[in-house]
């Protein structure tokens, strides 16, 4: 049975990493000193924001002020980076994290 599960698990992992980006989905715990803390199914993840971080809500530009506690997000972070720095933060997208994992709103 385990041999049959391994390919399935591998495919599931790929759904959350695509196009050079890891997708961190969950709810906002806090935003403090340009560090966004996201509660995921695996625990809290701290992700730094910088001047290049894009924030969108329903495909339209949004602001850091919109990242309030409890808001659902999916954060695109470059894979294999030494430090997690947000490239794109999609507000209201956490419930769709797996199906939308292959969608990228114009990664630069």
Order of alpha helices (4+ residues) and beta strands (2+ residues): alpha-beta-beta-beta-beta-beta-beta-beta-beta
